[in-house]
């Protein structure tokens, strides 16, 4: 395992503290902040700009971000002054029932995915080689993000849409035959593209990857790299994908991400990982912590399971201490990342109840 | 050796240790006895695409050679010390008896009885195949065609493999798939949760006897994986309750082995002699701990129902749990306590409906459910039902349970419901003729034959040869 020096960890912490203070200054200054946070601070009776001097202060002083705020309020309340008058993208999260959470943005997705481009190899995603995205497009950030990722690498991208809300509805209502038929419909379209177009890079979800690989010899079809995310991948499943499906010939890049965070990349899997994938948030823009599900200010010890807490800090969006509907194992820093990672992510409470994940 | 045995997946000739494993526990105290690798459905789907090689490995042998291998496998299974997993452990026959008993709840004597049945099937494979094929010249299977009874005939395999989603209740059910090997069919097995031992030992016995390892798939898996085995093996057997088997009732590629609802019937002509048949009723209800689909679960008589129920209850009601190694043990423990609790509460709930009485209650000196250091047991239960419409008539549970009901002989066929096995005690030729015509009876015994008596030359509940092979018309020109 690539050890990380104490100096590197210390420096990452200083960078995080500095970034955190800058973000707080930005969002809570009347000259630059957005209506929501300015209003919120006024009601709290304390000034975050004065009291948050480091990331630990943020954790100590801010409550958990409420997802209702992203459902119930109009998007305009989240516009920082500097972006006033500039049209924004509206991105949505899963949204299986009722109003989905919405995040607005301008350039964050480009920043996140340009950064991610540096973490994937030219061998697996040759510059200029076309991409295929088979996954949720529609109102999701992912669609523009993947196209941007391809573009920054000099590539273009084909798209096959998947509506995860429909799949979840089918599975919840036990319409398994329809869910299978829909999945086959999605996979058939991807197979058709691979048959008729030269594609080298693939983004998809693990379940769709499995279905596609059973239909098409991916290596023969020209695929050299797969970038996947979306559902739980336990170590055995990761091993299955790498050994049995991609047969060691195709680069595999598991990721953990969503509309609210961006993208947490994984470090290359080594034998000693036993196929347990650890993800590292794009710190300092986003921070993932594994916390005690009850005492959520308390971090779990390394190697222990806990609930995933996300803090996003960009000029476009500030979201402190949002409790994800996921649980994970807390892992130590690992080069090139000098901060904590989260491993074996799965739906929160997965051990206690059945959770519909569908194909995404 | 301190390490626990690990039973890997067997992937048509290759062992595979998964990162995901299930513990197999001793039912009495939960102690882990082995770990079993579990695989996801994708691995099974991938392996099922390689069945041609698995079948080719078996096709190198003639049926006659595979019958010989089966016989050797029978000896290995009954007496041999065979590999247990991939950590260097071995398993003697006595180890197998003790281990299976401790995880399934079956007492040693019943495990040995089941071993005997399996051994018999393996060492009498020619007889079994003669029964299944009605004496077909088995070289026709080797050559694909030949002449039988003066007529040209040609048989071809209906699929590339036989898939099995096995139960945990009784090891002898494994004997159902044994003919597949001499019939040159690879087997793809999902073992029962508490019973990986028997199919794994059988596979090892076959391999030790000279069968190709490529012919065997052994996959502990989840619900999705089980579905793949059933749907993609080509031909498959499923064992389960009615809800499970109903899902495949209209699928000709899946043979369902659900509850048997086996019965004993006494005709008007024999009913005055009912006392002569109490021992037959006892053995039919209690053999193998009452766990089999061929155990009788109902007795249908034209009169004396209450008297018969009382006499049977007096005989089997006192049967009590014993130590697993007691040579006279007649009850099995429950590996799954929830199952025992569900059964007990279902019976108690049924008894709240008027028209039924637990005739065993007064003979068993205590509750039906016994939970002590030996494990969790349900004691034999005989229910007298006033009518076939009562909830407790014709129920089948995983212990010695039997209902007794009075029905006029003229209404028996209409009211008694379907039976995997029916032992009909009657010499009335007209009634026998009616029974022979009935399509609700699978195996029919006339006279004093216990329902649990099986004969390998008389296949029941689906003929494996007809399931695995199809006949084709063939003409050969000059």
Interface residues (C-beta under 8 A of the other chain):
Chain A: X210 X214 X234 X235 X236 X237 X239 X240 X244 X245 X274 X275
Chain B: X18 X19 X20 X39 X40 X42 X43 X45 X46
